Amino acid sequence: MAEILIIGGGAAGMAAAVFAAEAGHTVQVFERNEKLGKKLFITGKGRCNFTNACEIEDLFANVISNSKFLYSAFYGFTNEDAIGFFERLGVRTKVERGNRAFPASDHSSDIIRSMEQRMRDLGVKIHLNTRVSELLSKEQKVYGILLEGGTKILGDRVILATGGCSYPVTGSDGDGYQMAKDLDIPVKTLRPALVPLVVKEDYIPMLQGLSLRNVTLRIQDKKKVLYEEFGEMLFTHFGISGPLVLSASSHVGSKLDKGPLKAFVDLKPALSLEQMDHRLVREFEAGKNKQFKNVIQGLFPSKLVPVMLALTDIPAEKKVNVITKEERQSFAALIKAFPMTILKTRGFGEAIITQGGIDTRSINPSSMETKEVKNLHVIGEVLDLDALTGGFNLQIAWSTAYAAVQGLDED
């Protein structure tokens, strides 16, 4: 059996340690933080949405970058396997809305503790507060690692599980990318993903704290629709956030490099434009002697009313019985397409995941071993793989970790 050195004690690194030790390998884990699973602890708002119990085809559909690369990994260790794995480690699990799987306790610490206990039971040597500064290699083969301070640790295989750049407070600073670059392994451009978006218009901060449910967000590059989904979003002091927006950021982040994008919120997606106009006709008839500003109060949350008044050409004090058909239809169109201009994403400090990373074309998808350098396996977020929220990113961690361990015995 081999001596396995794992750099990173996050989700992917811990899973790889368990899988490798269960396969009979000698395993050491090197974690720069004072404890294991620091980012895992805060995932799913501390509840740890560790996978998604959807059909396996839907796993691929929710991966944004390089989903085809994951074919071997996802079929080798499925979402059902992930649930079974944690149940085997003593974690009771449950599945909630959207097929999101959680520990039954709603505590991410149960997921971390279960893997850490299994690692210790299997004799995995865990080095905390230990930073790896370099991969040791010779003739395109990795043979060990160099710790900060100069200590060399030799091993048969090295598994790189350093994570991305998201949530740097948890210790993710992208050092794994530099280790790869030092060995001439290509790294794709890094971007924050699953992250809030910054909006240009000065009326957006007026809506700070307003959450909209059951709306449709559409983002366009000129006339081309880049993203359109139904759900929930939130206005902030800088722009927009919430589930719809986080997903949108993963779809449009790279497009923002070329300049701002137009966004529109359909505030009443259940109604067609024609039906919206008919609804306004009924509202206006019911309050025909009232001022426009008073009639529309019931159509929107109170915070949104003054902004809608500012965006329409209809004077707030105008009696609705003298509003023209053209004015009314224009207002209906505004309701169906509330306008914004997206300037950029927020930074890595607010990103759930990193988009970009070690180029998957440089990785053998069945073993996660790098093609440029032998005996080096790469797993988890440090790879150019990212998915939407819902447990899909952690499934990538478990599946790539399992694939790497299956590949340890390959020549």
FIMARLO-430288 format. One record per residue (C-alpha): residue in three letters; chain; x, y, z. Coordinates in Angstrom, 3 decimals. Each point is the difference from the previous one (the first is absolute). Example, Ala and Ser with C-alpha at 12.3 -4.5 7.8 and 13.67 -1.06 7.14 Angstrom:
("ALA", "A", (12.300, -4.500, 7.800)) ("SER", "A", (1.370, 3.440, -0.660)) 
//
This chain:
("MET", "A", (0.000, 0.000, 0.000)) ("ALA", "A", (1.079, 3.563, -0.655)) ("GLU", "A", (0.912, 3.000, 2.138)) ("ILE", "A", (-2.610, 2.650, -0.865)) ("LEU", "A", (0.465, 3.692, 0.794)) ("ILE", "A", (-3.162, 2.130, -0.149)) ("ILE", "A", (0.326, 3.778, -0.120)) ("GLY", "A", (-3.149, 1.539, 1.455)) ("GLY", "A", (-2.380, -1.211, 2.694)) ("GLY", "A", (-3.236, 1.316, -1.477)) ("ALA", "A", (-2.885, -2.000, -1.450)) ("ALA", "A", (1.927, -1.630, -2.850)) ("GLY", "A", (3.180, -0.554, 2.009)) ("MET", "A", (-1.766, -1.612, 2.952)) ("ALA", "A", (-2.053, -2.284, -2.252)) ("ALA", "A", (3.132, -1.033, -1.900)) ("ALA", "A", (1.749, -0.764, 3.285)) ("VAL", "A", (-2.827, -2.309, 1.103)) ("PHE", "A", (-0.233, -1.736, -3.384)) ("ALA", "A", (3.786, -0.468, -0.232)) ("ALA", "A", (0.408, -1.256, 3.551)) ("GLU", "A", (-2.920, -2.418, -0.441)) ("ALA", "A", (1.781, -1.320, -3.085)) ("GLY", "A", (3.011, -0.795, 2.187)) ("HIS", "A", (2.287, 2.892, -0.900)) ("THR", "A", (2.055, 1.939, 2.532)) ("VAL", "A", (-1.402, 3.521, 0.039)) ("GLN", "A", (1.149, 3.386, 1.256)) ("VAL", "A", (-2.125, 3.177, -0.262)) ("PHE", "A", (1.556, 3.462, 0.115)) ("GLU", "A", (-2.426, 2.789, 0.944)) ("ARG", "A", (1.082, 3.625, 0.376)) ("ASN", "A", (-2.872, 0.856, 2.381)) ("GLU", "A", (-0.317, -0.854, 3.665)) ("LYS", "A", (-2.787, -2.493, -0.767)) ("LEU", "A", (-1.360, -2.091, -2.843)) ("GLY", "A", (-2.970, 0.929, -2.163)) ("LYS", "A", (-0.079, 3.714, 0.738)) ("LYS", "A", (-1.865, 0.948, -3.178)) ("LEU", "A", (-2.191, -3.081, 0.243)) ("PHE", "A", (-1.126, 1.249, 3.407)) ("ILE", "A", (-1.713, 3.068, -1.500)) ("THR", "A", (-1.497, -1.602, -3.113)) ("GLY", "A", (-3.774, -0.021, -0.310)) ("LYS", "A", (-0.187, 2.713, 2.692)) ("GLY", "A", (1.647, -2.406, 2.400)) ("ARG", "A", (-2.340, -2.875, -0.850)) ("CYS", "A", (2.237, -1.571, -2.694)) ("ASN", "A", (-1.992, -0.843, -3.101)) ("PHE", "A", (2.428, -2.837, -0.794)) ("THR", "A", (-1.536, -1.304, -3.235)) ("ASN", "A", (-3.153, 0.041, -2.104)) ("ALA", "A", (-2.210, -3.098, -0.222)) ("CYS", "A", (-1.082, 0.716, -3.585)) ("GLU", "A", (0.221, -2.319, -2.992)) ("ILE", "A", (3.645, -0.364, -1.012)) ("GLU", "A", (-0.643, 1.752, -3.335)) ("ASP", "A", (-1.054, 3.061, 1.993)) ("LEU", "A", (3.376, 0.048, 1.739)) ("PHE", "A", (1.605, 0.704, -3.358)) ("ALA", "A", (-2.662, 2.585, -0.889)) ("ASN", "A", (0.893, 2.011, 3.104)) ("VAL", "A", (3.741, 0.087, -0.706)) ("ILE", "A", (0.955, 3.271, -1.698)) ("SER", "A", (3.605, -0.702, -1.043)) ("ASN", "A", (1.199, -3.228, -1.652)) ("SER", "A", (-2.870, -2.292, 0.950)) ("LYS", "A", (1.087, -2.680, -2.508)) ("PHE", "A", (3.329, -0.326, 1.799)) ("LEU", "A", (-1.907, -1.291, 3.041)) ("TYR", "A", (-1.608, -2.959, -1.796)) ("SER", "A", (2.346, -2.614, 1.504)) ("ALA", "A", (0.093, 1.671, 3.409)) ("PHE", "A", (-3.774, 0.420, 0.423)) ("TYR", "A", (-0.757, -3.537, -1.157)) ("GLY", "A", (2.883, -1.376, 2.087)) ("PHE", "A", (-1.304, 1.632, 3.193)) ("THR", "A", (-3.596, 1.156, -0.366)) ("ASN", "A", (-2.157, 2.237, 2.158)) ("GLU", "A", (-1.586, -3.173, 1.400)) ("ASP", "A", (3.509, -1.188, 0.895)) ("ALA", "A", (0.635, 3.304, 1.795)) ("ILE", "A", (-3.129, -0.402, 2.131)) ("GLY", "A", (0.915, -3.624, 0.694)) ("PHE", "A", (3.557, 0.999, 0.896)) ("PHE", "A", (-1.074, 2.419, 2.716)) ("GLU", "A", (-2.683, -2.343, 1.300)) ("ARG", "A", (2.737, -2.640, 0.298)) ("LEU", "A", (2.096, 2.486, 1.983)) ("GLY", "A", (-2.883, 0.446, 2.424)) ("VAL", "A", (-1.632, 3.161, -1.343)) ("ARG", "A", (-3.778, -0.149, -0.264)) ("THR", "A", (-1.042, 1.865, -3.134)) ("LYS", "A", (-3.148, 1.543, -1.482)) ("VAL", "A", (-1.099, 1.361, -3.363)) ("GLU", "A", (-1.848, 3.307, -0.235)) ("ARG", "A", (-1.561, 2.211, -2.676)) ("GLY", "A", (1.926, -0.031, -3.260)) ("ASN", "A", (1.468, -3.447, 0.868)) ("ARG", "A", (2.551, 1.674, 2.274)) ("ALA", "A", (1.606, -2.481, 2.384)) ("PHE", "A", (0.980, 1.086, 3.526)) ("PRO", "A", (1.056, -1.642, 3.243)) ("ALA", "A", (-3.221, -0.623, 1.965)) ("SER", "A", (1.393, 2.115, 2.843)) ("ASP", "A", (0.408, 3.047, -2.293)) ("HIS", "A", (3.570, 0.292, 1.309)) ("SER", "A", (2.892, 0.032, -2.473)) ("SER", "A", (2.256, -0.997, 2.891)) ("ASP", "A", (-1.504, -3.508, -0.178)) ("ILE", "A", (1.303, -0.434, -3.552)) ("ILE", "A", (3.464, 1.260, 0.960)) ("ARG", "A", (0.139, -1.985, 3.238)) ("SER", "A", (-1.027, -3.235, -1.706)) ("MET", "A", (2.846, 0.205, -2.527)) ("GLU", "A", (2.542, 1.172, 2.550)) ("GLN", "A", (-0.892, -2.852, 2.362)) ("ARG", "A", (0.242, -2.530, -2.816)) ("MET", "A", (3.400, 1.409, -1.001)) ("ARG", "A", (1.274, -0.351, 3.548)) ("ASP", "A", (-1.415, -3.527, 0.335)) ("LEU", "A", (1.865, -0.946, -3.190)) ("GLY", "A", (3.281, 1.475, 1.236)) ("VAL", "A", (0.132, 2.963, -2.373)) ("LYS", "A", (2.656, 2.436, 1.195)) ("ILE", "A", (-1.481, 3.507, 0.108)) ("HIS", "A", (2.323, 3.016, -0.011)) ("LEU", "A", (-1.840, 3.205, 0.985)) ("ASN", "A", (1.433, 3.530, -0.240)) ("THR", "A", (2.319, -1.429, -2.652)) ("ARG", "A", (0.450, 1.781, -3.299)) ("VAL", "A", (1.422, -1.650, -3.097)) ("SER", "A", (2.077, 2.404, -2.079)) ("GLU", "A", (1.079, -2.179, -2.914)) ("LEU", "A", (-0.468, -3.314, -1.802)) ("LEU", "A", (3.237, -1.942, -0.342)) ("SER", "A", (0.503, -1.452, -3.446)) ("LYS", "A", (2.680, -1.510, -2.185)) ("GLU", "A", (-0.179, -1.082, -3.648)) ("GLN", "A", (-3.732, 0.817, -0.177)) ("LYS", "A", (-0.806, -2.034, 3.105)) ("VAL", "A", (-1.101, 1.293, 3.393)) ("TYR", "A", (1.754, -1.741, 2.874)) ("GLY", "A", (-0.975, 2.107, 3.002)) ("ILE", "A", (-0.718, 3.426, 1.457)) ("LEU", "A", (1.949, 2.841, 1.574)) ("LEU", "A", (-1.494, 1.538, 3.118)) ("GLU", "A", (0.288, 3.652, 0.915)) ("GLY", "A", (3.119, 0.049, 2.149)) ("GLY", "A", (1.924, -2.391, -2.222)) ("THR", "A", (-1.049, -3.502, 1.087)) ("LYS", "A", (-0.279, -2.504, -2.842)) ("ILE", "A", (-2.588, -2.786, 0.158)) ("LEU", "A", (0.393, -2.812, -2.511)) ("GLY", "A", (-2.916, -2.003, -1.396)) ("ASP", "A", (-1.025, -2.259, -2.849)) ("ARG", "A", (-2.975, 2.117, -1.029)) ("VAL", "A", (-1.157, 3.537, 0.753)) ("ILE", "A", (-3.654, 1.064, -0.086)) ("LEU", "A", (-0.508, 3.744, -0.439)) ("ALA", "A", (-3.227, 1.073, 1.749)) ("THR", "A", (0.736, 3.620, 0.887)) ("GLY", "A", (-3.369, 1.474, -1.018)) ("GLY", "A", (-0.547, 3.217, -1.894)) ("CYS", "A", (0.078, 3.699, 0.830)) ("SER", "A", (-3.539, 0.340, 1.360)) ("TYR", "A", (-0.559, 0.881, 3.660)) ("PRO", "A", (3.686, 0.830, 0.656)) ("VAL", "A", (-0.795, 0.354, 3.724)) ("THR", "A", (-0.144, -3.819, 0.044)) ("GLY", "A", (3.587, -0.199, -1.229)) ("SER", "A", (-0.601, -0.269, -3.758)) ("ASP", "A", (2.504, 2.277, -1.703)) ("GLY", "A", (0.644, -1.875, -3.247)) ("ASP", "A", (3.407, -1.378, 0.968)) ("GLY", "A", (-0.795, -3.266, -1.798)) ("TYR", "A", (-0.188, 1.841, -3.310)) ("GLN", "A", (3.532, 1.284, 0.481)) ("MET", "A", (1.256, -3.488, 0.838)) ("ALA", "A", (-1.485, -1.201, -3.289)) ("LYS", "A", (1.445, 2.891, -1.988)) ("ASP", "A", (3.443, -0.707, 1.464)) ("LEU", "A", (-0.218, -3.399, -1.696)) ("ASP", "A", (-1.273, 1.538, -3.271)) ("ILE", "A", (-3.502, -1.369, 0.505)) ("PRO", "A", (-2.400, 2.476, -1.660)) ("VAL", "A", (-2.481, 1.953, 2.128)) ("LYS", "A", (-3.111, 1.641, -1.483)) ("THR", "A", (-0.988, 3.570, 0.964)) ("LEU", "A", (-1.407, 0.177, 3.535)) ("ARG", "A", (-3.298, 1.764, 0.714)) ("PRO", "A", (-2.368, 0.265, 2.945)) ("ALA", "A", (-3.127, -2.096, -0.619)) ("LEU", "A", (-3.291, -0.433, 1.843)) ("VAL", "A", (0.535, 3.589, 1.066)) ("PRO", "A", (-2.118, 3.204, 0.191)) ("LEU", "A", (-0.034, 2.445, -2.919)) ("VAL", "A", (0.787, 3.730, -0.025)) ("VAL", "A", (-2.629, 2.202, -1.705)) ("LYS", "A", (0.485, 3.467, -1.488)) ("GLU", "A", (-3.345, 1.728, 0.633)) ("ASP", "A", (-0.247, 2.317, 2.996)) ("TYR", "A", (-3.570, -1.072, 0.753)) ("ILE", "A", (1.162, -3.506, 0.968)) ("PRO", "A", (1.392, 1.008, 3.452)) ("MET", "A", (-3.453, 1.464, 0.750)) ("LEU", "A", (-1.275, -3.580, -0.126)) ("GLN", "A", (2.623, -1.364, 2.420)) ("GLY", "A", (-1.366, -2.902, 2.034)) ("LEU", "A", (-2.964, -0.646, -2.300)) ("SER", "A", (-0.417, -3.668, -0.867)) ("LEU", "A", (-2.078, -0.923, -3.039)) ("ARG", "A", (-1.466, -3.485, -0.327)) ("ASN", "A", (-1.539, -1.589, -3.066)) ("VAL", "A", (1.654, 2.331, -2.496)) ("THR", "A", (1.942, -0.702, -3.183)) ("LEU", "A", (3.503, 1.424, -0.484)) ("ARG", "A", (1.270, 0.371, -3.566)) ("ILE", "A", (3.535, 1.109, -0.904)) ("GLN", "A", (0.906, 0.959, -3.562)) ("ASP", "A", (3.043, 0.836, -2.065)) ("LYS", "A", (-1.632, 2.359, -2.487)) ("LYS", "A", (-2.899, -2.181, -1.266)) ("LYS", "A", (1.508, -3.347, 0.944)) ("VAL", "A", (-1.512, -1.455, 3.176)) ("LEU", "A", (2.798, -1.401, 2.186)) ("TYR", "A", (-2.116, -0.986, 2.988)) ("GLU", "A", (-3.707, -0.157, 0.812)) ("GLU", "A", (-1.403, -1.723, 3.070)) ("PHE", "A", (-2.911, 0.213, 2.441)) ("GLY", "A", (0.546, 0.255, 3.755)) ("GLU", "A", (1.041, 2.321, 2.797)) ("MET", "A", (2.373, 2.968, 0.100)) ("LEU", "A", (1.112, 2.708, 2.407)) ("PHE", "A", (0.945, 3.665, -0.435)) ("THR", "A", (3.091, 1.258, 1.833)) ("HIS", "A", (1.851, 3.306, 0.422)) ("PHE", "A", (2.236, -0.884, -2.973)) ("GLY", "A", (-2.302, -2.015, -2.246)) ("ILE", "A", (-1.740, -3.358, 0.124)) ("SER", "A", (0.422, -3.345, 1.741)) ("GLY", "A", (-2.091, -3.031, 0.943)) ("PRO", "A", (-0.376, -3.460, -1.606)) ("LEU", "A", (-0.909, 1.233, -3.503)) ("VAL", "A", (2.907, 2.423, -0.084)) ("LEU", "A", (2.607, -2.422, 1.355)) ("SER", "A", (-0.890, -2.473, -2.741)) ("ALA", "A", (0.025, 2.778, -2.591)) ("SER", "A", (3.509, 1.050, 1.022)) ("SER", "A", (1.396, -3.405, -0.977)) ("HIS", "A", (-1.590, 0.298, -3.442)) ("VAL", "A", (0.958, 3.604, -0.786)) ("GLY", "A", (3.204, 0.682, 1.970)) ("SER", "A", (2.336, -0.501, -2.949)) ("LYS", "A", (-2.201, 2.165, -2.255)) ("LEU", "A", (0.414, 2.956, 2.352)) ("ASP", "A", (3.685, 0.147, -0.947)) ("LYS", "A", (-1.117, 1.603, -3.264)) ("GLY", "A", (-2.247, 2.615, 1.604)) ("PRO", "A", (-3.322, 0.545, 1.798)) ("LEU", "A", (-3.056, -2.161, -0.652)) ("LYS", "A", (-3.673, 0.924, -0.012)) ("ALA", "A", (-2.286, -1.708, 2.501)) ("PHE", "A", (-3.765, -0.016, 0.362)) ("VAL", "A", (-2.267, -1.235, 2.765)) ("ASP", "A", (-3.474, -1.186, -0.914)) ("LEU", "A", (-1.893, 1.002, 3.134)) ("LYS", "A", (-3.161, -1.876, -1.057)) ("PRO", "A", (1.175, -3.057, -1.975)) ("ALA", "A", (-3.334, -1.800, 0.404)) ("LEU", "A", (-1.597, 2.604, -2.267)) ("SER", "A", (0.691, 0.650, -3.671)) ("LEU", "A", (0.529, 3.609, -1.082)) ("GLU", "A", (-3.592, 0.083, -1.255)) ("GLN", "A", (-1.320, -1.471, 3.255)) ("MET", "A", (2.047, 2.534, 1.962)) ("ASP", "A", (-1.601, 2.803, -1.982)) ("HIS", "A", (-3.457, -1.448, 0.706)) ("ARG", "A", (0.882, -0.154, 3.706)) ("LEU", "A", (0.907, 3.704, -0.087)) ("VAL", "A", (-3.277, 0.793, -1.758)) ("ARG", "A", (-1.889, -1.693, 2.852)) ("GLU", "A", (2.074, 1.787, 2.665)) ("PHE", "A", (-0.556, 3.354, -1.701)) ("GLU", "A", (-3.741, -0.573, -0.330)) ("ALA", "A", (-0.284, -0.981, 3.654)) ("GLY", "A", (1.739, 3.214, 1.072)) ("LYS", "A", (-0.918, 2.262, -2.906)) ("ASN", "A", (-0.140, 3.189, 2.076)) ("LYS", "A", (3.275, -0.732, 1.824)) ("GLN", "A", (3.498, 1.176, -0.766)) ("PHE", "A", (2.336, -2.375, -1.825)) ("LYS", "A", (2.398, -0.281, 2.982)) ("ASN", "A", (-2.807, -1.225, 2.245)) ("VAL", "A", (-1.479, -2.531, -2.426)) ("ILE", "A", (3.280, -1.873, -0.549)) ("GLN", "A", (0.733, -0.443, 3.727)) ("GLY", "A", (-1.526, -3.462, -0.003)) ("LEU", "A", (2.028, -1.198, -2.970)) ("PHE", "A", (3.457, 0.139, 1.576)) ("PRO", "A", (1.829, -0.165, 3.325)) ("SER", "A", (0.022, 3.496, 1.582)) ("LYS", "A", (3.750, 0.504, -0.597)) ("LEU", "A", (-0.446, -0.576, -3.708)) ("VAL", "A", (-2.841, 2.509, -0.540)) ("PRO", "A", (2.076, 3.234, -0.021)) ("VAL", "A", (2.562, -1.590, -2.347)) ("MET", "A", (-2.715, -1.125, -2.413)) ("LEU", "A", (-1.453, 3.531, 0.111)) ("ALA", "A", (3.435, 1.437, -0.785)) ("LEU", "A", (0.480, -2.332, -2.977)) ("THR", "A", (-3.338, 0.688, -1.675)) ("ASP", "A", (-0.999, 3.108, -1.930)) ("ILE", "A", (-3.389, 0.077, 1.711)) ("PRO", "A", (-0.163, 2.820, 2.594)) ("ALA", "A", (-0.616, -1.377, 3.503)) ("GLU", "A", (-2.928, 2.364, 0.610)) ("LYS", "A", (-1.733, -0.665, -3.312)) ("LYS", "A", (-3.540, -1.354, 0.320)) ("VAL", "A", (-0.146, -3.490, -1.423)) ("ASN", "A", (-3.152, 0.784, -1.992)) ("VAL", "A", (2.034, 2.320, -2.263)) ("ILE", "A", (3.002, -2.268, -0.461)) ("THR", "A", (0.324, -0.850, -3.687)) ("LYS", "A", (0.060, -3.495, -1.429)) ("GLU", "A", (3.598, 0.559, -1.127)) ("GLU", "A", (1.044, 1.097, 3.505)) ("ARG", "A", (-1.725, -3.002, 1.562)) ("GLN", "A", (1.555, -2.466, -2.430)) ("SER", "A", (3.421, 1.564, 0.535)) ("PHE", "A", (-0.399, -0.515, 3.745)) ("ALA", "A", (-1.055, -3.614, -0.563)) ("ALA", "A", (3.187, -0.502, -2.013)) ("LEU", "A", (2.045, 1.480, 2.878)) ("ILE", "A", (-1.563, -2.485, 2.423)) ("LYS", "A", (0.927, -2.827, -2.349)) ("ALA", "A", (3.554, 1.285, -0.514)) ("PHE", "A", (1.338, 1.969, 2.987)) ("PRO", "A", (3.381, 1.198, -1.352)) ("MET", "A", (3.519, -0.181, 1.425)) ("THR", "A", (3.576, 0.137, -1.273)) ("ILE", "A", (2.410, -2.581, 1.428)) ("LEU", "A", (3.555, 1.305, 0.264)) ("LYS", "A", (1.922, -2.863, 1.611)) ("THR", "A", (-0.077, -2.743, 2.595)) ("ARG", "A", (0.981, 0.544, 3.615)) ("GLY", "A", (3.346, -1.438, 1.086)) ("PHE", "A", (1.275, -3.348, 1.229)) ("GLY", "A", (-0.750, 1.037, 3.589)) ("GLU", "A", (-3.714, -0.436, -0.738)) ("ALA", "A", (0.223, -2.839, -2.541)) ("ILE", "A", (-1.215, -3.481, 0.892)) ("ILE", "A", (2.186, -1.629, -2.648)) ("THR", "A", (2.885, 0.754, -2.374)) ("GLN", "A", (-0.515, -0.167, -3.754)) ("GLY", "A", (3.117, -0.951, -1.929)) ("GLY", "A", (2.961, -1.902, 1.362)) ("ILE", "A", (2.311, -2.824, -1.032)) ("ASP", "A", (-0.859, -0.820, -3.604)) ("THR", "A", (-2.001, -3.234, -0.218)) ("ARG", "A", (1.618, -0.738, -3.361)) ("SER", "A", (3.184, -0.604, 1.986)) ("ILE", "A", (-1.693, -2.579, 2.232)) ("ASN", "A", (-0.842, -3.653, -0.602)) ("PRO", "A", (-3.748, -0.066, 0.839)) ("SER", "A", (0.022, -3.596, 1.269)) ("SER", "A", (2.905, 0.423, 2.438)) ("MET", "A", (0.291, 3.801, 0.496)) ("GLU", "A", (3.724, -0.365, -0.707)) ("THR", "A", (1.666, 2.846, -1.875)) ("LYS", "A", (1.157, -0.849, -3.503)) ("GLU", "A", (3.063, 2.279, 0.232)) ("VAL", "A", (1.312, -1.422, 3.272)) ("LYS", "A", (-0.292, -3.572, 1.284)) ("ASN", "A", (-1.096, -0.901, 3.534)) ("LEU", "A", (-1.896, 3.294, 0.504)) ("HIS", "A", (-3.792, -0.168, 0.306)) ("VAL", "A", (-2.211, 3.099, 0.131)) ("ILE", "A", (-3.482, 0.073, 1.559)) ("GLY", "A", (-2.763, 2.348, 1.081)) ("GLU", "A", (-0.343, 3.733, -0.467)) ("VAL", "A", (3.604, 0.557, -1.099)) ("LEU", "A", (-1.049, -1.568, -3.328)) ("ASP", "A", (-1.789, 2.001, -2.705)) ("LEU", "A", (-3.351, -1.432, 1.103)) ("ASP", "A", (-2.914, 1.873, 1.518)) ("ALA", "A", (-3.711, -0.572, 0.392)) ("LEU", "A", (-3.148, 1.704, 1.220)) ("THR", "A", (-1.175, 0.014, 3.614)) ("GLY", "A", (-1.840, -3.021, 1.321)) ("GLY", "A", (2.771, -2.384, 1.071)) ("PHE", "A", (1.516, -0.401, -3.458)) ("ASN", "A", (3.396, 1.529, 0.802)) ("LEU", "A", (0.499, -2.299, 2.966)) ("GLN", "A", (-0.977, -2.965, -2.159)) ("ILE", "A", (2.858, 1.022, -2.304)) ("ALA", "A", (2.297, -0.110, 3.043)) ("TRP", "A", (-1.080, -3.517, 1.049)) ("SER", "A", (-0.015, -1.423, -3.528)) ("THR", "A", (3.390, 1.380, -1.037)) ("ALA", "A", (1.504, -1.153, 3.319)) ("TYR", "A", (-1.282, -3.528, -0.593)) ("ALA", "A", (1.259, -0.012, -3.603)) ("ALA", "A", (3.463, 1.115, 1.140)) ("VAL", "A", (0.240, -2.805, 2.533)) ("GLN", "A", (-1.178, -2.558, -2.588)) ("GLY", "A", (2.815, 1.332, -2.193)) ("LEU", "A", (2.734, -0.392, 2.617)) ("ASP", "A", (0.750, -3.556, -1.076)) ("GLU", "A", (0.210, 0.849, -3.681)) ("ASP", "A", (3.439, 0.079, -1.608)) 
//
